[in-house]
Amino acid sequence: MSGESEKTLRDTFEEAKRVAPCLLFIDEIDAITPKRESAQREMERRIVAQFLTCMDDMSWEKNDNKPVIVIGATNRPDSLDAALRRAGRFDHEISMGVPDDEARAKILHVLCAKLRLSGDFDFTVLAKATPGYVGADLAALTGAAGIIAVKRIFKQLSDGTLVLPDDFPVDQVQESEQEQEQGQDVPMAVDHPPTPTSVSVQTPTATTATTTIIKSTPTSQRTLSFPTTPGSIAHFLNAHPSPLTSTQLSPLCITSSDFYLALKHVQPSSKREGFATVPDVTWSDVGALHGVREELHMAIVQPIKRPEVFMKVGISAACGVLLWGPPGCGKTLLAKAVANESRANFISVKGPELLNKYVGESERAVRQVFSRARASSPCVIFFDELDALVPRRDDNLSESSARVVNTLLTELDGLDSRKGIYVIAATNRPDIIDPAMVRPGRLDKLLYVDLPCPDERVEIASTMTRKLPLGELGCVGGGSGGEKVKEHVLELIKGAKCDGYSGADLAALVREAGVAALRRTLGALDKMDRESPVGGEPRTDGQEGEEEGEGEIVVCLDDFVRALDKVPPSVSVAQRRKYEALRSKFSGLPVRGAKEDSIRVEEKATV
């Protein structure tokens, strides 16, 4: 009914004044105090106005110097009415962000205070393995680790790898299992009190002998034979309703491996809301590029793994790296491998996907990316096609694009700290990026990712052909496992025919060779199907084996030769000259030739 919500609000504050001193906690306060200018109904505006009035009536003078402290909680502070966020109402605002490594270790200490952990358990290592986890996520992780530990203990009891140190009535366990095998009823603890009862069971001679052996075994050597089926565990619990003694519980504990297994089942809240993940690309998937890899290792990986070492020399701010060069040279692959090696979360952002036609939405998307990165720190943000997001600001640039550039510049090096957030950007056009992006403090390092040389092409091709079924020399669809074919393929890729090929071109070459082998094999299989008699005698085992050998898919040297004609280099000679000129300009190295030649090259690069 109209006015009931306001009345309930007034009654709540009156009750707080009556029992003062009092703490009044309002959870999800944004649900009752939204911004009045964007409220959908008049009732919402009335509730906000009533709440403001009640807050003003909570002053000490109006309450006989008895304090009433109002505490509100929300995860959407920007949606609150502006009149609430001023002195006299909500005087203080405390931002509770995602805990860092040290805070997570302290939270785990509290959550595991009543748990029995193994002696080598290290909270610091576990805290570093849980980036982006909040208190509720760590509580769920602790519960999941306990469940995994219980399952592990039951499995160890079943396998006989866990021996309880105290005397345990193993005979009753065996008798319960025998009764289950013979289909007889087992007394339930619900129907009978937990008093010693005798059950007469007719057992075969072999079973009796087994029971005798178990009885004669010393207590210290007895092992519980535990079936892992729910019915068997239920029979054990019914047969032994009394809890285990402290001596029997002493070897049971939760280990670090239980927590690491639980990490696969508990996803942090920040990853559910955003898109931060640890990529699965490793350095073994990246061929060549050793110089760039070393620079990235020093700029990104080492500060994440050993921040205390960098703090000793006064380096605390996160570094930014700009990877630029011809297309298809592995810039995205490098960024993923860096994030994987450092075990940092990875956010990949394509430049155009942040742009929005509505006013203010593009800037909000940029701020949201960095907000999610802070919630998942340490985090690596990868901006692909950066030139589309931050073009050079001049008179021809639209106002909306200039606002996006300004927002990104302030996020990279503004008032807010960028601790634990590392930025890697990639572009093919560094000459059109705003100069403010590539100054120290934002994108410190400019790394040129060049086209691979002949030896690097061989290394890249070796990585790409690891799982490729190569045939023997001169093969036409049979005989796999030829190392000589791989040597000839690598020599072909190292030769002049592949000069100017990028990493993407080599991947396309290997893929096209595989398609050629697949086309040849499928053609042979179709021919065999057409020639096989319909309704004839069934094939013998020998014939089936021959057909399987003929249908084996192998890639031959001829497949690579044919693929070379279909996959030309994607970077032309003119483009390579242009990138070399840009390299000389951005790296600061002098250009060969006279001074006039260098000026002419720079003018061409600018055009």
C-alpha positions as CSV (number, residue, x, y, z in Angstrom):
1,M,0.0,0.0,0.0
2,S,1.1,3.6,-0.6
3,G,3.1,4.9,2.4
4,E,3.8,1.5,3.9
5,S,7.5,1.5,2.9
6,E,8.0,5.0,4.3
7,K,6.3,3.9,7.6
8,T,8.5,0.8,7.9
9,L,11.6,3.0,7.4
10,R,10.5,5.5,10.0
11,D,9.7,2.7,12.5
12,T,13.1,1.1,12.0
13,F,14.9,4.4,12.8
14,E,12.6,5.1,15.8
15,E,13.5,1.6,17.1
16,A,17.2,2.4,16.7
17,K,16.7,5.7,18.6
18,R,14.8,3.9,21.4
19,V,17.6,1.4,22.0
20,A,20.5,3.8,21.5
21,P,23.4,3.6,21.5
22,C,22.8,1.4,18.5
23,L,24.5,0.3,15.2
24,L,22.0,0.2,12.3
25,F,23.3,-1.9,9.4
26,I,21.6,-1.7,6.0
27,D,22.8,-4.2,3.5
28,E,22.4,-3.6,-0.2
29,I,21.5,0.0,0.5
30,D,21.4,0.8,-3.3
31,A,18.1,-1.0,-3.5
32,I,16.2,1.6,-1.5
33,T,18.3,4.7,-2.3
34,P,18.7,4.9,-6.0
35,K,19.4,8.2,-7.8
36,R,16.2,10.2,-7.8
37,E,16.7,11.6,-11.3
38,S,16.8,8.1,-12.7
39,A,14.1,6.6,-10.5
40,Q,11.3,4.8,-12.4
41,R,8.5,5.3,-9.9
42,E,7.4,8.1,-7.6
43,M,7.5,5.7,-4.7
44,E,11.3,5.3,-5.0
45,R,11.7,9.1,-4.8
46,R,9.6,9.2,-1.7
47,I,11.6,6.4,0.0
48,V,14.9,8.3,-0.7
49,A,13.5,11.5,0.6
50,Q,12.2,9.7,3.8
51,F,15.6,8.1,4.3
52,L,17.4,11.4,4.0
53,T,15.0,12.9,6.6
54,C,15.6,9.9,9.0
55,M,19.3,10.3,8.6
56,D,19.2,14.0,9.6
57,D,17.1,13.1,12.7
58,M,19.9,10.8,14.0
59,S,22.1,13.7,15.2
60,W,23.4,13.6,18.7
61,E,21.5,16.8,19.7
62,K,18.1,15.3,18.7
63,N,18.8,12.0,20.4
64,D,20.0,13.1,23.9
65,N,23.6,12.5,23.0
66,K,23.0,8.8,22.4
67,P,24.7,7.8,19.2
68,V,23.0,5.9,16.4
69,I,25.6,4.8,13.9
70,V,24.2,3.9,10.4
71,I,26.4,1.6,8.3
72,G,25.4,0.9,4.7
73,A,26.9,-1.7,2.4
74,T,26.7,-1.8,-1.4
75,N,28.8,-3.0,-4.3
76,R,27.3,-0.3,-6.5
77,P,28.3,3.0,-4.9
78,D,27.8,5.0,-8.1
79,S,24.1,4.2,-8.1
80,L,23.4,5.8,-4.7
81,D,21.7,9.2,-4.6
82,A,24.2,12.0,-4.4
83,A,22.5,13.6,-1.4
84,L,23.5,10.5,0.7
85,R,27.2,10.8,0.1
86,R,27.9,14.1,1.9
87,A,29.0,15.1,5.4
88,G,26.3,14.7,8.0
89,R,24.9,11.6,6.5
90,F,27.4,9.1,5.2
91,D,30.6,10.9,6.3
92,H,33.1,8.2,5.5
93,E,33.3,5.8,2.6
94,I,35.5,2.8,3.0
95,S,36.3,0.8,-0.2
96,M,36.9,-2.9,0.4
97,G,38.7,-4.1,-2.6
98,V,39.9,-7.5,-3.5
99,P,42.5,-8.7,-1.0
100,D,46.1,-9.0,-2.1
101,D,48.4,-11.9,-1.4
102,E,49.2,-10.9,2.2
103,A,45.5,-10.3,3.0
104,R,44.5,-13.6,1.5
105,A,47.1,-15.4,3.6
106,K,45.6,-13.9,6.8
107,I,42.0,-14.8,5.7
108,L,43.1,-18.4,5.1
109,H,44.7,-18.5,8.5
110,V,41.4,-17.5,10.1
111,L,39.3,-19.9,7.9
112,C,41.6,-22.8,8.6
113,A,42.1,-22.2,12.3
114,K,39.9,-25.1,13.3
115,L,41.0,-27.5,10.5
116,R,43.8,-30.1,10.8
117,L,46.3,-29.3,8.2
118,S,49.5,-31.1,7.2
119,G,52.8,-30.0,8.7
120,D,54.2,-28.6,5.4
121,F,51.1,-26.5,4.6
122,D,52.2,-23.0,3.4
123,F,49.5,-20.3,3.5
124,T,51.8,-17.8,1.5
125,V,52.1,-20.2,-1.5
126,L,48.4,-20.9,-1.5
127,A,47.6,-17.1,-1.3
128,K,49.8,-16.5,-4.4
129,A,47.9,-19.3,-6.2
130,T,44.5,-17.6,-5.6
131,P,44.5,-14.2,-7.4
132,G,41.2,-12.5,-7.5
133,Y,39.7,-14.6,-4.7
134,V,37.6,-12.7,-2.1
135,G,36.7,-13.9,1.4
136,A,33.6,-15.8,0.3
137,D,35.6,-17.5,-2.5
138,L,38.3,-18.6,0.0
139,A,35.6,-19.9,2.4
140,A,34.2,-21.9,-0.5
141,L,37.7,-23.1,-1.4
142,T,38.3,-24.3,2.2
143,G,35.0,-26.2,2.1
144,A,35.8,-27.8,-1.2
145,A,39.2,-28.8,0.0
146,G,37.7,-30.5,3.0
147,I,35.3,-32.5,0.8
148,I,38.2,-33.6,-1.4
149,A,40.2,-34.6,1.7
150,V,37.4,-36.8,2.9
151,K,37.1,-38.5,-0.5
152,R,40.8,-39.0,-0.5
153,I,40.8,-40.6,2.9
154,F,38.0,-43.0,2.0
155,K,39.9,-43.9,-1.2
156,Q,43.1,-44.5,0.7
157,L,41.3,-46.7,3.2
158,S,39.8,-48.7,0.3
159,D,43.2,-49.1,-1.4
160,G,44.9,-50.1,1.9
161,T,47.4,-47.3,1.7
162,L,46.1,-45.7,5.0
163,V,46.5,-47.6,8.3
164,L,44.8,-46.4,11.4
165,P,47.1,-46.6,14.4
166,D,44.5,-47.7,17.0
167,D,42.5,-51.0,17.3
168,F,39.5,-50.9,15.0
169,P,36.7,-53.5,14.7
170,V,37.6,-54.6,11.2
171,D,35.6,-57.9,11.6
172,Q,32.3,-56.0,11.7
173,V,33.2,-54.3,8.5
174,Q,33.9,-57.6,6.8
175,E,30.7,-59.2,8.1
176,S,28.6,-56.2,6.9
177,E,30.1,-56.6,3.4
178,Q,29.4,-60.3,3.4
179,E,25.8,-59.8,4.4
180,Q,25.5,-57.3,1.6
181,E,26.9,-59.8,-0.9
182,Q,24.4,-62.5,0.3
183,G,21.5,-60.2,0.0
184,Q,20.7,-60.3,3.8
185,D,19.4,-57.3,5.7
186,V,21.8,-55.3,7.8
187,P,20.5,-53.8,11.0
188,M,20.3,-50.0,10.7
189,A,21.4,-47.6,13.4
190,V,18.1,-45.8,13.1
191,D,16.1,-48.9,14.1
192,H,18.4,-50.1,16.8
193,P,20.2,-48.3,19.5
194,P,24.0,-48.1,19.2
195,T,24.6,-51.1,21.5
196,P,26.6,-54.2,20.7
197,T,24.4,-56.7,18.8
198,S,25.2,-60.1,17.4
199,V,24.2,-61.1,13.9
200,S,24.3,-64.8,13.0
201,V,25.6,-65.1,9.4
202,Q,26.3,-68.3,7.5
203,T,29.5,-67.7,5.6
204,P,31.5,-69.9,3.2
205,T,34.6,-71.6,4.4
206,A,36.9,-69.3,2.3
207,T,35.3,-66.3,4.0
208,T,35.8,-67.8,7.4
209,A,39.4,-68.4,6.7
210,T,39.8,-64.8,5.5
211,T,38.2,-63.6,8.7
212,T,40.5,-65.7,10.8
213,I,43.5,-64.3,9.0
214,I,42.3,-60.8,9.8
215,K,41.7,-61.7,13.4
216,S,45.2,-63.1,13.8
217,T,46.8,-60.0,12.2
218,P,48.4,-57.7,14.7
219,T,46.5,-54.5,15.4
220,S,49.4,-52.2,14.1
221,Q,49.3,-54.0,10.7
222,R,45.5,-53.9,10.1
223,T,44.2,-52.0,7.2
224,L,40.6,-51.0,6.6
225,S,39.2,-52.4,3.4
226,F,36.8,-49.6,2.5
227,P,34.5,-49.9,-0.5
228,T,34.0,-46.5,-2.0
229,T,30.4,-47.0,-3.0
230,P,27.9,-44.9,-1.1
231,G,26.0,-48.1,0.1
232,S,29.2,-49.7,1.5
233,I,30.1,-46.5,3.3
234,A,26.6,-46.3,4.7
235,H,26.9,-49.9,6.0
236,F,30.2,-49.0,7.7
237,L,28.7,-45.9,9.4
238,N,25.7,-48.0,10.5
239,A,27.9,-50.7,11.9
240,H,30.1,-48.2,13.7
241,P,27.9,-45.3,14.9
242,S,30.4,-44.2,17.5
243,P,32.9,-41.5,16.4
244,L,36.6,-42.3,15.9
245,T,38.9,-41.7,18.8
246,S,41.4,-38.9,18.8
247,T,44.2,-41.5,18.2
248,Q,42.4,-42.8,15.1
249,L,41.9,-39.2,13.8
250,S,45.5,-38.1,14.4
251,P,46.8,-39.2,10.9
252,L,43.9,-37.6,9.1
253,C,44.5,-34.1,7.8
254,I,44.0,-31.7,4.8
255,T,47.0,-31.3,2.6
256,S,48.1,-28.7,0.2
257,S,47.2,-30.9,-2.8
258,D,43.6,-31.0,-1.6
259,F,43.5,-27.2,-1.9
260,Y,45.1,-27.2,-5.3
261,L,42.6,-29.7,-6.5
262,A,39.8,-27.6,-5.1
263,L,41.1,-24.6,-7.1
264,K,39.7,-26.3,-10.3
265,H,36.2,-26.4,-8.8
266,V,36.0,-22.9,-7.1
267,Q,35.9,-20.0,-9.5
268,P,36.6,-16.6,-8.0
269,S,33.8,-14.0,-8.2
270,S,35.9,-11.6,-10.2
271,K,36.3,-14.1,-13.0
272,R,32.6,-14.8,-13.1
273,E,31.8,-11.1,-13.6
274,G,34.7,-10.3,-16.0
275,F,36.9,-12.2,-18.4
276,A,40.2,-12.5,-16.7
277,T,41.8,-15.9,-17.1
278,V,45.3,-17.4,-17.1
279,P,46.1,-18.5,-20.7
280,D,47.3,-21.9,-21.6
281,V,50.0,-20.8,-24.1
282,T,53.5,-21.6,-22.9
283,W,57.0,-20.7,-24.2
284,S,57.2,-24.1,-25.9
285,D,54.4,-22.9,-28.2
286,V,56.4,-19.9,-29.2
287,G,59.3,-20.3,-31.6
288,A,62.2,-17.9,-32.0
289,L,61.8,-14.3,-30.8
290,H,64.4,-14.8,-28.1
291,G,65.4,-11.2,-27.8
292,V,61.8,-10.0,-27.3
293,R,61.1,-12.8,-24.9
294,E,64.1,-11.8,-22.7
295,E,62.9,-8.2,-22.6
296,L,59.3,-9.3,-21.7
297,H,60.7,-11.6,-19.1
298,M,62.5,-8.8,-17.3
299,A,59.7,-6.2,-17.8
300,I,56.6,-8.4,-16.8
301,V,57.5,-11.8,-15.4
302,Q,60.2,-11.0,-12.9
303,P,58.3,-8.0,-11.3
304,I,55.3,-10.3,-10.8
305,K,57.2,-13.2,-9.4
306,R,59.7,-11.3,-7.3
307,P,58.3,-7.8,-6.4
308,E,60.4,-7.6,-3.2
309,V,63.6,-7.6,-5.3
310,F,62.4,-4.7,-7.5
311,M,61.3,-2.8,-4.4
312,K,64.9,-2.8,-3.1
313,V,66.0,-0.6,-6.0
314,G,62.9,1.6,-5.9
315,I,61.0,0.0,-8.8
316,S,57.4,-0.4,-7.7
317,A,55.2,0.9,-10.6
318,A,54.0,-1.7,-13.2
319,C,55.6,-1.6,-16.6
320,G,54.0,-1.1,-20.0
321,V,55.2,-2.7,-23.2
322,L,54.3,-1.8,-26.8
323,L,54.9,-4.7,-29.3
324,W,54.9,-3.4,-32.9
325,G,55.9,-4.8,-36.2
326,P,54.5,-6.5,-39.3
327,P,51.3,-8.5,-38.9
328,G,51.4,-12.2,-38.1
329,C,54.7,-12.2,-36.2
330,G,53.3,-13.6,-32.9
331,K,52.6,-10.4,-30.8
332,T,49.5,-11.9,-29.3
333,L,51.1,-15.2,-28.7
334,L,54.0,-13.5,-26.8
335,A,51.6,-11.7,-24.5
336,K,49.7,-14.9,-23.7
337,A,53.0,-16.8,-23.0
338,V,54.2,-14.0,-20.7
339,A,50.9,-14.1,-18.7
340,N,51.1,-17.9,-18.4
341,E,54.7,-17.9,-17.2
342,S,54.0,-15.3,-14.6
343,R,50.8,-17.1,-13.6
344,A,49.0,-13.7,-13.9
345,N,45.4,-13.3,-15.1
346,F,45.1,-12.2,-18.7
347,I,42.5,-9.8,-20.2
348,S,42.6,-9.5,-24.0
349,V,41.0,-6.4,-25.4
350,K,40.6,-5.8,-29.1
351,G,40.8,-2.0,-29.7
352,P,37.6,-1.5,-31.7
353,E,35.4,-3.6,-29.3
354,L,35.6,-0.8,-26.6
355,L,34.2,1.8,-28.9
356,N,30.5,2.6,-28.6
357,K,28.3,5.1,-30.4
358,Y,26.6,6.3,-27.2
359,V,28.2,9.2,-25.4
360,G,30.3,8.1,-22.4
361,E,30.0,4.3,-23.0
362,S,33.4,4.0,-24.5
363,E,35.1,5.7,-21.6
364,R,33.0,3.6,-19.2
365,A,34.2,0.4,-21.0
366,V,37.9,1.5,-20.6
367,R,37.4,2.2,-16.9
368,Q,35.6,-1.2,-16.4
369,V,38.6,-3.0,-18.0
370,F,41.0,-1.6,-15.5
371,S,38.5,-2.1,-12.6
372,R,38.3,-5.8,-13.4
373,A,42.1,-5.9,-13.7
374,R,42.4,-4.4,-10.2
375,A,40.0,-7.1,-8.9
376,S,42.2,-9.8,-10.5
377,S,45.7,-8.5,-9.9
378,P,48.3,-9.4,-10.7
379,C,46.8,-9.0,-14.2
380,V,48.1,-8.5,-17.7
381,I,45.9,-6.4,-20.0
382,F,46.6,-6.9,-23.7
383,F,45.4,-4.2,-26.0
384,D,45.4,-5.5,-29.6
385,E,45.2,-3.0,-32.5
386,L,46.0,-0.1,-30.1
387,D,46.0,2.3,-33.0
388,A,42.2,2.0,-33.4
389,L,41.7,3.0,-29.7
390,V,44.2,5.8,-29.2
391,P,44.9,7.6,-32.5
392,R,46.9,10.8,-32.6
393,R,45.0,13.7,-31.1
394,D,44.7,16.6,-33.6
395,D,42.1,18.9,-35.0
396,N,40.7,16.2,-37.3
397,L,40.0,13.8,-34.4
398,S,36.4,13.7,-33.1
399,E,35.5,14.7,-29.6
400,S,34.4,11.2,-28.6
401,S,37.6,9.6,-29.8
402,A,39.6,12.3,-27.9
403,R,37.7,11.4,-24.7
404,V,38.6,7.7,-25.1
405,V,42.3,8.6,-25.5
406,N,42.2,10.9,-22.4
407,T,40.5,8.2,-20.3
408,L,43.1,5.5,-21.3
409,L,45.9,7.9,-20.6
410,T,44.6,8.7,-17.1
411,E,44.0,5.0,-16.3
412,L,47.6,4.2,-17.3
413,D,49.2,7.0,-15.4
414,G,46.7,9.0,-13.3
415,L,45.8,9.6,-9.7
416,D,44.7,5.9,-9.2
417,S,47.5,3.4,-8.6
418,R,48.2,0.8,-11.2
419,K,49.9,-1.5,-8.8
420,G,49.8,-5.1,-10.1
421,I,48.4,-4.2,-13.5
422,Y,50.8,-4.7,-16.4
423,V,49.8,-3.4,-19.9
424,I,51.0,-5.0,-23.2
425,A,49.8,-3.4,-26.4
426,A,50.2,-4.5,-30.0
427,T,50.0,-2.5,-33.2
428,N,51.0,-2.5,-36.8
429,R,51.0,1.3,-37.1
430,P,53.0,2.9,-34.3
431,D,53.3,6.1,-36.3
432,I,49.6,7.0,-35.8
433,I,49.4,6.3,-32.0
434,D,49.2,9.4,-29.8
435,P,52.7,10.3,-28.6
436,A,51.5,10.6,-25.0
437,M,51.0,6.8,-24.9
438,V,54.6,5.9,-25.5
439,R,56.2,8.1,-22.9
440,P,57.8,6.7,-19.7
441,G,55.2,5.8,-17.1
442,R,52.7,4.4,-19.6
443,L,54.2,2.2,-22.3
444,D,57.9,2.3,-21.3
445,K,59.3,-0.2,-23.7
446,L,58.8,-0.3,-27.5
447,L,59.8,-3.7,-28.8
448,Y,60.0,-4.4,-32.5
449,V,58.8,-7.9,-33.5
450,D,60.5,-8.5,-36.8
451,L,59.9,-11.1,-39.5
452,P,61.8,-14.3,-38.6
453,C,65.2,-14.9,-40.2
454,P,65.9,-18.3,-41.8
455,D,67.1,-19.9,-38.6
456,E,64.1,-18.6,-36.7
457,R,61.8,-19.9,-39.4
458,V,63.2,-23.3,-38.8
459,E,62.6,-23.0,-35.1
460,I,59.0,-21.9,-35.6
461,A,58.3,-24.7,-38.1
462,S,59.8,-27.2,-35.7
463,T,57.3,-26.1,-33.1
464,M,54.4,-26.2,-35.5
465,T,55.2,-29.7,-36.9
466,R,55.6,-31.4,-33.5
467,K,52.2,-33.1,-33.8
468,L,52.1,-33.4,-37.5
469,P,52.2,-37.0,-38.9
470,L,55.1,-36.9,-41.4
471,G,55.7,-39.7,-43.9
472,E,58.7,-41.3,-45.4
473,L,60.6,-39.8,-48.3
474,G,58.6,-40.4,-51.5
475,C,55.5,-41.5,-49.7
476,V,52.2,-41.4,-51.4
477,G,49.9,-42.0,-48.4
478,G,51.7,-44.6,-46.4
479,G,54.5,-45.2,-44.0
480,S,54.6,-42.6,-41.2
481,G,57.3,-41.4,-38.8
482,G,60.0,-40.1,-41.2
483,E,62.6,-37.9,-39.5
484,K,64.2,-37.4,-42.9
485,V,61.0,-35.8,-44.2
486,K,61.1,-33.3,-41.4
487,E,64.7,-32.4,-42.2
488,H,63.8,-31.8,-45.8
489,V,60.8,-29.7,-44.8
490,L,62.9,-27.6,-42.5
491,E,65.5,-27.1,-45.3
492,L,62.6,-26.0,-47.6
493,I,61.3,-23.5,-45.1
494,K,64.8,-22.2,-44.4
495,G,65.4,-21.6,-48.2
496,A,64.9,-18.6,-50.3
497,K,61.3,-19.6,-51.3
498,C,60.1,-18.8,-47.7
499,D,62.0,-15.5,-47.4
500,G,59.6,-12.9,-45.9
501,Y,57.3,-15.4,-44.3
502,S,55.9,-14.4,-41.0
503,G,54.8,-16.8,-38.2
504,A,51.2,-16.7,-39.4
505,D,52.3,-17.5,-42.9
506,L,54.3,-20.5,-41.7
507,A,51.2,-21.7,-39.7
508,A,49.1,-21.3,-42.9
509,L,51.8,-23.3,-44.8
510,V,51.7,-26.2,-42.4
511,R,47.9,-26.2,-42.3
512,E,47.7,-26.2,-46.1
513,A,50.1,-29.1,-46.3
514,G,47.9,-31.0,-43.8
515,V,44.8,-30.2,-45.9
516,A,46.6,-31.5,-49.0
517,A,47.4,-34.8,-47.2
518,L,43.9,-35.0,-46.0
519,R,42.5,-34.5,-49.4
520,R,44.7,-37.2,-50.9
521,T,43.7,-39.7,-48.2
522,L,40.0,-39.0,-48.4
523,G,40.2,-39.4,-52.2
524,A,41.8,-42.8,-51.8
525,L,39.1,-43.9,-49.3
526,D,36.3,-42.7,-51.6
527,K,37.9,-44.7,-54.5
528,M,38.0,-47.8,-52.3
529,D,34.4,-47.4,-51.4
530,R,33.4,-47.1,-55.1
531,E,35.4,-50.2,-56.0
532,S,34.2,-52.4,-53.1
533,P,31.5,-54.9,-54.2
534,V,28.0,-54.2,-52.8
535,G,26.6,-57.2,-50.9
536,G,29.7,-59.3,-51.5
537,E,31.6,-61.4,-49.1
538,P,32.7,-59.8,-45.9
539,R,36.3,-58.5,-45.7
540,T,38.8,-60.6,-44.0
541,D,41.0,-59.2,-41.2
542,G,44.0,-58.9,-43.5
543,Q,42.0,-56.9,-46.0
544,E,40.8,-54.6,-43.2
545,G,44.4,-54.1,-42.0
546,E,45.5,-53.2,-45.5
547,E,42.7,-50.7,-45.9
548,E,43.6,-49.1,-42.6
549,G,47.3,-48.8,-43.7
550,E,46.2,-47.3,-47.0
551,G,43.9,-44.8,-45.2
552,E,46.6,-43.6,-42.8
553,I,47.0,-39.8,-43.0
554,V,50.6,-38.7,-43.4
555,V,52.0,-35.5,-44.7
556,C,54.7,-35.8,-47.3
557,L,57.3,-33.4,-48.7
558,D,55.3,-32.9,-51.9
559,D,52.4,-31.6,-49.8
560,F,54.6,-28.8,-48.5
561,V,55.9,-28.0,-52.0
562,R,52.3,-27.7,-53.3
563,A,51.4,-25.6,-50.3
564,L,54.2,-23.1,-51.1
565,D,52.4,-22.2,-54.3
566,K,49.1,-21.5,-52.5
567,V,50.5,-19.5,-49.5
568,P,52.4,-16.4,-50.5
569,P,54.1,-14.1,-47.9
570,S,51.6,-11.7,-46.4
571,V,54.1,-8.8,-46.0
572,S,55.3,-7.4,-49.3
573,V,58.8,-6.0,-49.9
574,A,57.5,-2.4,-49.9
575,Q,55.9,-3.0,-46.5
576,R,59.1,-4.5,-45.2
577,R,61.1,-1.4,-46.2
578,K,58.5,0.8,-44.5
579,Y,58.7,-1.1,-41.3
580,E,62.5,-0.9,-41.4
581,A,62.3,2.8,-41.7
582,L,59.9,3.0,-38.8
583,R,62.2,0.8,-36.8
584,S,65.0,3.2,-37.3
585,K,62.8,6.1,-36.2
586,F,61.3,4.6,-33.1
587,S,64.3,2.8,-31.9
588,G,66.5,5.9,-32.1
589,L,69.2,4.2,-34.2
590,P,70.8,6.2,-37.0
591,V,69.7,5.4,-40.5
592,R,72.4,4.3,-42.9
593,G,73.4,7.0,-45.5
594,A,73.7,10.7,-45.5
595,K,71.7,13.1,-43.4
596,E,69.4,14.0,-46.3
597,D,68.6,10.3,-46.9
598,S,67.6,9.9,-43.2
599,I,65.3,12.9,-43.5
600,R,63.8,11.5,-46.7
601,V,63.2,8.1,-45.0
602,E,61.5,9.8,-42.0
603,E,59.2,11.8,-44.4
604,K,58.2,8.6,-46.2
605,A,57.5,6.9,-42.9
606,T,55.3,9.8,-41.8
607,V,53.4,9.6,-45.0
